[in-house]
Amino acid sequence: MLVNVFLYTPIEYKQIEKYQFGALFVVSLYAIYNINYATELMHVNNTMALYLFLEMFFLPVYKLDTIFHHIVSISFINYMRIYPNLLPQIVDYNIIFLKVETSSIFLCSSYFLKEAKKKSDNKLISYGYNASNILFITSFFKYRGYDFCYYIVFNPEFYEAIIIKNDIISEPYVYITITSFILLNFYWFIKILKVAIKSQK
């Protein structure tokens, strides 16, 4: 972890894992809440960018996929800083991006319920864990898969709204960011399916 470069006594990821999931849970709830109630989303984007940046210091090297996700997400948010005049016309697409955090809520609840299962034989915890996993997989497919592809990746109107014409940076920036997102989500979905299939054997 990068944070260990600055610490006299290094820490292990297992020591802080629960705090990482707790922070992700709170930030994800904050993002989803603001989708419904905020009139301006840039402060939500800035909060997400700050969280993603800080969390990279606490991720072990073997979580390269998560580090890559954070870099790509921060890149998308920075695009809106580079071209702030775009914000009013891409607010619906910004919401699609923020809605992917719905699956993060259930990822976190699954983590905490799994930890609770290790300490208790209570069947309610097991049922809750199974329900949380189902909601995680369902919301992942819905928001990071279907909605992201339908409204963003394969939607010409998205590119018309977000790409600045006659700007040499804008078009490659958008295409690299979107392609990175969809490839990463596809990679994660395959991993999720493998774990789900393995757990049924």
N, C-alpha and C positions, 0 to 999 in steps of 0.2 A: 504493500500500500504506500502511495506517495506521501501520506501524512507522516509515515515513520522517518522520513528524511529530516523532519523538523522536530522529532521527539527524542528525548534522551533515553527513554525506555520504550522500545517498540511495542505496539499492540498487535494482537492477532484479530483477524476478521471475525472469528467466532465470538469474540468478546463484545463486539459492537453490532453484530448482525441484527439483533432484535431492535436496536435503536434505529438502524437504517430502515427496516421495514416499518417501524412506527412513524418515522419522518415521511416516508413515501405515502403511507396511509393518510396522514394529515394533509399533505400537499395535494394528493389526488382528490380528496374530498373537497378541498378548497377550490380546485380547478373546476370540478363538476358543479359545485354550488354556484360559482360565478358565471358559468355558462347560462344559467337560468335567471340570475338576478343582476349581473353586472351590465352596465350600459356601455362600458369601454373596457376592452380586454387586454390592453397593453400592460397594465399593472399585473395581471395574472400571468402573462407571458414573461414579464421580468422576474416574477417570483419563481416561476418554473425554471428559468435560465439560471438564477442564482442557486436554487436547490441542486440542479443537475451539475453545475460547476463545482460546488462544494462537495457533493457526494463522490465525484471522481477521485478526490483525495483519499477516500475511505474504501475504495474498491480494490480487491486483490487483482493481480495480473491475470489470473485464470478467468476473470469475468470480462474478457476483452469485448464480447458482444455487447455487454451493458455499457462499457466505456464508449464503444463506437456509437451506440444509440444516443448517449448523452451528447457527444460531439455533433452528431447530425441534428439533434433537436435544438441545440444551442445555435447551430448554423441557420436553421429555419427562423428562429426568433430574431437573430441578428439581421436577417434579410429584411424583416419588417422595421428594423431600426435604420437600415441603409435607405429604405424607401418608405418613410413614415406616411407619405400621402396615400399609400395604397390601402391603409388600414380600413377606412370606411367601406371600400368596395370588396374587400376579401373577408369581412367579418364572419360570413357563413362558413367559409373554408377554415378560418381560424378555429371556429367551434368544432368542426370535424376533427381537427388535430387535437384539440383539448379533450374531446370525448373518448379518445383512446385510453385516457387515464382511468376510465371506468373499470377496465380489466385489471389495472394495478390495485384497485381497492380490494378485489377478490383474491388477487395474488397474495396480498398482505394478510387478509383474513385466513386464507388457507395456511399460511406460514404459522400464524399464532395458534390456530386450532391444531395443527400438526404438533407443535411444541406442547400444547395442553394434553394431547393424546398420550404423549410419552410419560406424563405424570399421573394420568387418571384413566380408569377403565370405563368411565361414564359413557353410556351409549349415545347420549345427547351430543356429546362432543364429536363422536365418530360420525353421527348423522350430519351435524353442522359442517364438519370437515368435507364430507362427500358433497353436500349441497354447495359449499363454497367452491369446490373444484369444478363442479358442473357450471356454476355461474361464471367462473373464471374463463373456462374454455368457450362457453357460449358468447360472453362479452368480448373475448379476444377475437373470435371469428367475426362477430358482428361489427365491431368498431375498428379493429386493426386490419381486418380482412375485407369484408364486403363493403362497408361504408367508405373505407379509405380508397379502395379500388374504384368504386362506382362514382363517388363524388370528387375524387382527386385524380388518381392515376390515369383513368380512361375518360376523363371529362374535359373536352376541349375548352369549355367555358372557363374552367379553372386557370388554364394556361393563358388564355386571353386576358383574364382579370389580373393575373399576378406578374406576368412578364412585361418588362418595360421595353417598348419598341426602340430600336436604334441604340440600345445599350449593350455593349459587348460582354458585360458581366452578368446581367440579369438572366438571360436564357440558360447558359450552362450551369449557373448557380442553382436555379430552380430544378432543372432536370437531374443534376447530380444528387441534390438533396432528396427529391422524391424517389428516385431509383434506389438510393441507399435505404430509405425507409421501407419500401416494399420488399426489398431483398432481405432485410433484417427481420421483418415481420413474418415473411415466408419461412425463413430459417427457424425462427422461434416456434412457429406453428407446427413444423415438422418435429421439433424436439418435444413439444407438448403432446402430440399424438403418440410418439414413441413411448413416453412415460405412461400415458393413459393405457396404451395397449399392454405394456409390460406389467402394469398393476393389475390387469384382469387375468393374467396367467397364473 
